[in-house]
Amino acid sequence: MGLHRGLVGPPSLFLPLGFILLLASQAAANCPIITNPFHLDAGPLKLHVKTLFTHLSSGTAARELARDMGSGEIKSPEGLPETPATYDGVSNPIHSKKLGIHFLESDNRRMAFGRGYTGGTTPVNIHGKPIPDLSKTGGWIAALFIFGNEMAERMAYFGLSVNMVAFMFYIMHRPFTSSSNAVNNFLGISQASSVLGGFLADAYLGRYWTIAIFTTIYLAGLTGITLCATMNVFMPDQGQCDQLSLLLGNCEPAKPWQMLYLNTVLYVTGFGAAGIRPCVSSFGADQFDERGENYKSHLDRFFNFFYLSVTIGAIVAFTLVVYIQMKHGWGSAFGSLAIAMGMSNLLFFVGTPLYRHRLPGGSPLTRVAQVLVAAFQKRKASFSSSELVGLYEVPGKRSAIKGSGKIAHTDDFRCLDKAALQLKEDGVDPSPWRLCTVTQVEEVKILIKLVPIPACTIMLNLILTEYLTLSVQQAYTLNTHLGHLKLPVTSMPVFPCLSIFLILSLYYSVFVPLFRRITGHPRGASQLQRVGIGLAFSILSVAWAAIFERYRRKYAIEHGYEFSFLTPMPNLSAYWLLIQYCLIGIAEVFCIVGLLEFLYEEAPDAMKSIGSAYAALAGGIGCFAASILNSIVKSVTGNPDKRQQSWLSQNINTGRFEYFYWLLTVLGAINFCAFLYSARRYKYRAEQKFGIQEVVTIKQNTPARG
């Protein structure tokens, strides 16, 4: 549960934030309509591709193009005859409103209608040199080393998450609420700061070196936590603290410097996790050849196996690490996490000769800022101005951005296209803060268009965060015996993990054939369909949780357990919680795996880690929003002066958790509608590329009319 992110905390800040992001992504409606990208006296440009190629074969056109290549600008050769664009022989005025005709350099000629992103993404070795024989690197063998690293890292992460609240309460003698909030903040910051790791990987370090550096930081943090749990100097006195004193808050609290040390090493660990999280899945996907015929299939399976490794790490954390803590103490439990992290680091470095790398493309934030500044400076420029030269792009097959191919122009967010408008006043060598390439502008468009989808998954993260506190409180009142075996309450989150493991194991043999019959999609469901399925199951999960909690509370009151909220009711099994656990497990499999694959494929070539960081950022926002929502609900529904218990009372039997679950259900339904709206409007990059190529084919096969 919450395997891609952290544990503890609750939801609803996402709602205004999610809709703000959605509204921002639709802001293109306010951009001016572009009707004439290349200023010709004849009016809006309508070029017939066959006529264009005939003209380009002449010596005059060749000399013109040679001059153009020297300046690196993209413009229409002068003197071209005007030929209306046709579709099946019929003039189509719609094309006059599009800015989709621009020129990308090929090896021997310019072609109208840029054909997507070509070149620029060739994998290199660790030294940045081209790999002579790709068959000796990458593939599933290299991915196995990355799976091992992620498995151990997730084991450490979830082992900390599930044990740290209890450690602060029982050992450091901090109040339970304070301990829970501290861990929530740790989880939220570690996820939200994943954007920093993605930025460093895409801009300067590359994914391999980012992982290598931050796993070392991670290991240092875990070692510090182990020392805190092992050496008495870092802990308050435990001698005079029995169970009753602990509950009454009479135990000696940790000294300020002891808490400072613990928080420091805890946040060092979180900082290490933040650097790793956005890079590991992207680095693993980099190991597959995007030119291979089975690339889509390999990528689909990779993200499923990647999440399977995350699940295995979480299962070990919720079972073996909890067992070690109960039998051998906190020092041994945290020490086992440090050992696992050290072994995963070693495993990762052993696979170094097998890895394929992508060159970092320079600061993506700088490129985004350049586009925004250039578009603002030219906001008053007209697309029909006599000063317009054309859309700017560098010559050749590769883009100006290292590690990225060229991206075909799209008609979205047309106001941003002004950043690529080359005017005569720009001169021969314009500043990148005044003139940007088409590819650079399209990068920014893609980042904006991606925002609504991960924003809609914030609700799932809120629900996952809530479950890891509320469901544990429910489990304390229930019978956790499984036959003669009594499971610790802290091990209850293992059941969503087991359901995820089972679903991922059966995904290709059961789910894909089933959904293929329903959707007709070759892989069962598209990426966005899988995200939507996951969000739908999350709503069912909290709805069932509300129904069961109403029954559980009624049972507790009727049988005299109203004020015994830490006493298990022997005749009411905790395994009723398995239904909501299994439903949320299904939600995670479909939503998070689909989201990771979607962000990797749709993100610009030089911003893959930034794209993956969107998912982690949604998780971080979910953690923070969960804490904020809990505080709001407690203040609104509780009144200490009137002795009115809040919905989220510490005594679950006098609180109204079912009302809170119904609130989550309503918020989830609203969020699902917002997702359907966003998904319906989104166009995959592959579809846009196909559409451009289809237009070229149609126009080439249409006879010119005289």
Beta strands, then each sheet from edge to edge (+ up, - down):
strand 1: 86-87
strand 2: 90-91
strand 3: 103-105
strand 4: 110-112
strand 5: 388-391
strand 6: 421-423
strand 7: 478-479
strand 8: 481-482
strand 9: 485-486
strand 10: 569-573
sheet 1: 1+ 2-
sheet 2: 3+ 4-
sheet 3: 5+ 6-
sheet 4: 7+ 10+
sheet 5: 8+ 9-
end
